[in-house]
Amino acid sequence: MEQNQVNQLIMQYSSKIAPEYIPTIRERLEGMDYGAAMAAFSDVKDPTIAIILSIIVGELGIDRFYIGDIGLGVGKLLTGGGCGIWWLIDLFMIMDATRKKNGEKILQALSFVR
């Protein structure tokens, strides 16, 4: 993939990926087919939707189910958001957790494409 395509893809998804993952993703994208790279980005979750879910139904763990943390989602569901404490903490942490989870998923997908 050309450098300008890599830059364009990184810019498009930079708000949905934790900054510490971007250099590694950029490195893996270079020399890769554009279609294969887009497939790696197909399962990216939006941090804004995660925070909205956390505010509305976070006590039920729906926000954690959305980003793929099934175990934490079940834990929040069974404890009512940790009696509200876990829900309150997640209001501040869910967007960053979503970005990190997206970075992990993209790196994992890119490692299978090569």
C-alpha positions in Angstrom: 0.0 0.0 0.0 1.3 3.5 -0.8 2.3 5.8 2.0 -0.5 8.3 1.3 -3.1 5.5 1.5 -1.5 4.4 4.8 -1.7 8.0 6.1 -5.3 8.3 4.9 -6.3 5.1 6.7 -4.6 6.1 9.9 -6.2 9.6 9.9 -9.6 8.1 9.2 -9.4 5.7 12.2 -7.1 7.6 14.6 -9.9 8.7 16.8 -11.0 5.1 17.3 -7.5 3.7 18.1 -5.3 4.2 21.2 -2.3 6.3 20.2 0.2 3.7 21.4 -1.0 1.3 18.7 -0.7 3.7 15.7 3.0 3.3 15.0 2.8 -0.5 15.0 -0.3 -0.5 12.8 1.3 2.0 10.4 4.4 -0.3 10.1 2.2 -3.4 9.4 0.1 -1.6 6.8 3.1 -0.6 4.6 3.5 -3.1 1.8 0.0 -4.6 2.4 -2.9 -4.8 -0.1 -5.5 -2.0 0.5 -8.4 -4.5 0.5 -6.8 -6.7 3.1 -6.0 -3.7 5.2 -9.6 -2.5 5.1 -10.8 -5.9 6.2 -8.7 -5.5 9.4 -10.5 -2.2 10.1 -14.0 -3.7 9.5 -14.7 -4.5 13.2 -13.7 -1.2 14.7 -16.1 0.1 17.4 -16.9 3.7 17.9 -15.9 5.1 21.3 -18.7 7.6 21.2 -21.3 4.9 21.0 -19.6 3.1 23.8 -19.9 6.1 26.1 -23.5 6.6 25.2 -24.2 2.9 26.0 -22.3 3.3 29.2 -24.5 6.3 30.3 -27.8 4.7 29.3 -27.4 1.0 30.0 -23.9 0.7 31.6 -25.3 -0.8 34.8 -26.3 -3.9 32.7 -22.8 -4.2 31.1 -24.1 -3.5 27.6 -21.1 -1.1 27.0 -18.7 -3.9 27.8 -20.6 -6.4 25.6 -20.4 -3.8 22.8 -16.6 -3.6 22.8 -16.2 -7.3 23.2 -15.4 -7.6 26.9 -17.9 -10.4 27.5 -16.5 -11.4 30.9 -16.7 -7.9 32.2 -20.1 -7.4 30.7 -21.4 -10.5 32.5 -19.8 -9.3 35.8 -21.5 -5.9 35.5 -24.8 -7.5 34.5 -24.8 -9.8 37.6 -23.7 -7.1 40.0 -25.8 -4.2 38.7 -22.7 -2.3 37.6 -20.9 -3.2 40.8 -23.7 -1.6 42.8 -23.2 1.5 40.7 -19.5 1.9 41.5 -18.2 0.0 38.5 -20.7 1.8 36.3 -19.4 5.2 37.5 -15.8 4.2 37.0 -16.6 2.9 33.5 -18.1 6.3 32.5 -14.5 7.6 32.7 -12.7 4.6 31.3 -14.9 3.1 28.5 -13.8 5.4 25.7 -10.1 4.5 26.3 -10.9 0.9 26.8 -12.7 0.9 23.4 -9.7 2.5 21.7 -7.4 -0.1 23.2 -9.6 -2.9 22.2 -9.8 -1.6 18.7 -6.0 -1.4 18.5 -5.7 -5.0 19.7 -8.3 -6.2 17.2 -6.6 -4.4 14.3 -3.2 -5.7 15.2 -4.5 -9.2 15.5 -6.2 -9.0 12.1 -3.2 -7.5 10.4 -1.0 -10.3 11.8 -3.3 -12.9 10.1 -3.3 -11.1 6.8 0.5 -11.2 6.3 
